[in-house]
Amino acid sequence: MVPGQRVGGDAPALALRGLAKRFGDKIAVAGIDLDVAAGSFFGLLGPNGAGKTTSLSMAVGLLRPDAGAAYVQGHDVWADPLEAKRLLGVLPDGVRMFDRLNGRELLGYTGLLRGMAPDEIDARARDLLDVLGLVDAGQTLVVDYSAGMRKKIGLACALLHAPRVLVLDEPFEAVDPVSAALIRDILQRYVHGGGTVIFSSHVMQVVERLCSHVAILADGHIKTVGTLDEVRGGRDLEDVFVEVVGGRTATGQELSWL
């Protein structure tokens, strides 16, 4: 049996098997395999263009893979999408919201799409807007939100139905320090309560501060994966990252005129 197909408590929170995607002549993701243990805070690291967004989009059902499969707690994302997506909360990067709604309306619409009862939606929306510091912006159109506010309302939409697995693409990108600290606190409480977070980033400090497990993706391949300590091997994570992806020149001869 494929490990990712085990349905139940021993199944990985997220399992990828041979996931691959090509855009024209470019191989974006080259058949990756990955297990994310339930209850972990998992960071997917990689430089720009490494395939992080493509991998996560395929993993959550937003982009159909050319090959391979993805499983959420043992449920096939493409063969059993309703059950898999019931367990998922997703914060995509660059996907447009219904931004002509205000924050409260967006949460209400999201909850109805999830089949939630109106009273439950209202109660949870109030809680989320309060915790995320968006009460005063609850009647403001999302199109007028700042970048940090859009990240927070996107996170609220992802959390509204109390998923067991959160998949977040660059959740701290373009977010101010206060909003970033608030998002970190919420995600840490979520993991401590038994949830699983998988997020992509290229910011080493955030990953080192939050993650229990890390994978480094480059050129569409998983280069290394393990616990944070295993991947670091007693070194600084940034040094390991640069060495793995091969991004630093060794000569120092370039731009000598500076």
C-alpha positions in Angstrom: 0.0 0.0 0.0 1.2 3.5 -0.8 2.1 5.2 2.6 0.2 8.3 1.8 -3.0 6.2 1.3 -3.3 5.1 5.0 -6.5 6.6 6.2 -6.4 7.2 9.9 -4.3 8.5 12.8 -1.0 7.0 11.5 -1.3 8.6 8.0 1.0 11.6 7.3 -0.8 15.0 7.5 0.4 15.5 3.9 2.1 13.0 1.6 3.4 13.7 -1.9 4.2 10.8 -4.2 6.0 11.4 -7.5 4.5 14.9 -7.9 5.6 16.4 -11.2 4.7 19.5 -13.3 6.1 20.9 -16.6 5.4 24.2 -18.2 6.4 24.0 -21.8 10.1 23.0 -21.8 10.6 23.9 -18.2 10.4 21.3 -15.5 8.9 23.1 -12.5 8.6 20.1 -10.2 10.5 16.9 -11.0 8.6 14.0 -9.3 9.0 14.8 -5.6 8.2 12.6 -2.7 7.5 14.1 0.8 5.9 13.1 4.0 4.8 15.7 6.6 4.0 14.2 10.0 0.8 15.2 11.7 1.4 17.8 14.4 4.6 19.2 12.8 5.4 22.8 11.9 7.0 22.2 8.4 8.9 24.7 6.4 9.4 24.3 2.6 12.4 26.3 1.7 13.7 27.3 -1.7 15.0 30.2 -3.8 12.6 32.0 -6.1 11.6 29.7 -9.0 12.5 26.6 -7.1 9.0 25.1 -7.5 7.5 25.9 -4.0 4.3 27.5 -5.2 3.8 24.9 -7.9 4.3 22.0 -5.4 1.9 23.4 -2.8 -0.7 24.3 -5.5 -0.7 20.7 -6.7 -0.7 19.4 -3.1 -3.9 21.2 -2.2 -5.8 20.7 -5.5 -5.3 24.2 -7.1 -3.1 22.9 -9.9 -3.4 19.5 -11.6 -0.1 17.6 -11.7 1.2 16.0 -14.8 2.1 12.9 -12.7 2.0 11.7 -9.1 -0.5 12.1 -6.3 -1.0 14.1 -3.1 -2.8 12.8 0.1 -4.2 14.7 3.1 -4.4 12.4 6.1 -4.6 9.5 3.6 -7.3 11.1 1.3 -6.3 11.5 -2.3 -6.6 15.2 -3.2 -7.6 14.5 -6.8 -9.5 11.2 -6.4 -11.3 12.2 -3.1 -11.2 16.0 -3.3 -14.2 16.8 -1.0 -12.9 14.8 1.9 -9.3 16.0 1.4 -10.2 19.7 1.1 -12.5 19.4 4.2 -9.3 18.8 6.2 -7.4 21.6 4.5 -7.0 25.3 5.1 -5.1 27.0 2.4 -3.5 30.5 2.0 -2.3 30.7 -1.6 0.2 33.2 -2.8 -1.1 35.5 -5.6 -4.6 34.0 -5.9 -7.2 36.7 -6.1 -9.7 37.0 -3.3 -13.3 38.2 -3.7 -11.9 41.6 -2.8 -15.1 43.6 -3.5 -16.5 42.2 -0.3 -15.6 43.5 3.1 -13.8 41.3 5.6 -16.9 40.1 7.4 -18.7 39.4 4.1 -15.6 37.5 2.7 -15.6 35.2 5.8 -19.4 34.7 5.5 -19.1 33.7 1.8 -16.2 31.4 2.6 -18.1 29.7 5.4 -21.2 29.2 3.1 -19.0 27.6 0.5 -17.7 25.3 3.2 -21.3 24.3 4.1 -21.1 25.8 7.5 -24.2 26.9 9.4 -24.8 30.7 9.4 -24.7 31.1 13.2 -21.4 29.2 13.4 -19.9 31.4 10.6 -20.9 34.6 12.4 -19.5 33.4 15.7 -16.2 32.3 14.3 -15.9 35.3 12.0 -16.2 37.6 15.1 -13.6 35.6 16.9 -11.2 35.7 14.0 -11.6 39.3 13.2 -11.0 40.1 16.9 -7.9 37.9 17.3 -6.4 39.1 14.0 -7.0 42.8 14.8 -9.4 43.3 11.9 -12.5 44.3 13.8 -12.2 48.0 12.7 -11.6 46.8 9.1 -14.5 44.4 9.1 -16.6 46.8 7.1 -13.8 47.9 4.7 -13.6 46.3 1.3 -10.7 43.8 1.0 -9.5 45.6 -2.1 -8.6 48.5 0.2 -6.7 46.3 2.7 -2.9 46.7 3.1 -0.7 43.7 2.3 -0.5 42.6 5.9 -4.3 42.9 6.3 -4.9 40.8 3.2 -2.6 38.1 4.6 -4.5 38.2 7.9 -8.0 38.0 6.3 -6.7 35.2 4.0 -5.5 33.3 7.1 -8.9 33.9 8.7 -10.6 32.3 5.7 -8.2 29.3 5.9 -8.9 28.8 9.6 -12.7 29.4 9.6 -13.8 25.8 9.2 -11.2 24.5 11.8 -9.1 22.4 9.4 -6.5 19.9 10.7 -3.9 20.9 8.1 -2.9 24.4 7.1 -0.9 25.0 3.8 0.4 28.5 3.6 2.4 29.9 0.6 4.7 32.7 1.7 2.5 33.8 4.6 5.0 36.4 5.9 5.8 38.0 2.5 5.3 41.8 2.6 3.9 41.6 6.1 4.9 44.2 8.7 6.6 43.0 11.9 3.6 43.4 14.1 1.3 41.4 11.8 4.0 38.8 11.3 4.3 38.4 15.1 0.6 38.0 15.4 0.4 35.4 12.6 3.3 33.5 14.2 1.5 33.4 17.6 -1.7 32.1 16.0 0.1 29.4 14.0 2.1 28.2 17.1 -1.1 27.9 19.1 -2.7 26.0 16.2 0.2 23.5 16.1 0.3 23.1 19.9 -3.4 22.3 19.7 -2.7 19.3 17.4 -2.8 21.0 13.9 -0.2 20.7 11.2 1.3 23.7 9.4 3.1 23.5 6.1 4.4 26.8 4.8 6.8 28.0 2.1 9.4 30.6 2.6 12.9 31.8 1.8 13.4 33.7 5.0 15.7 31.6 7.2 15.1 33.5 10.4 11.3 32.8 10.3 11.9 29.1 9.5 14.4 28.6 12.3 12.1 30.3 14.8 9.0 28.3 14.0 9.7 25.0 12.3 10.2 21.5 13.7 10.9 20.1 10.2 12.3 21.5 7.0 12.7 20.5 3.4 14.9 22.4 0.9 13.6 22.5 -2.7 15.7 23.6 -5.6 15.3 23.1 -9.4 12.1 21.1 -8.8 13.9 18.6 -6.6 13.8 18.0 -2.8 17.5 18.4 -1.9 17.3 17.6 1.8 14.6 17.0 4.3 14.4 16.2 8.1 14.0 17.8 11.4 15.4 21.3 11.7 18.4 20.0 13.7 19.1 17.3 11.2 19.1 19.6 8.3 21.2 22.2 10.1 23.7 19.7 11.4 25.0 22.2 14.0 25.4 25.0 11.4 23.5 28.1 10.5 20.5 27.2 8.4 21.3 30.0 5.9 24.7 28.5 5.3 23.2 25.1 4.7 20.6 26.5 2.4 23.1 28.4 0.3 25.4 25.4 0.1 22.5 23.1 -0.9 21.1 25.4 -3.6 24.5 26.5 -4.9 23.8 30.2 -4.9 27.0 31.8 -3.6 30.0 32.4 -5.9 33.4 31.6 -4.6 35.7 33.9 -6.4 34.9 37.4 -5.2 36.3 38.7 -8.5 33.0 40.1 -9.8 32.3 43.8 -9.5 35.8 44.6 -8.4 35.2 48.2 -9.4 32.9 48.6 -6.3 
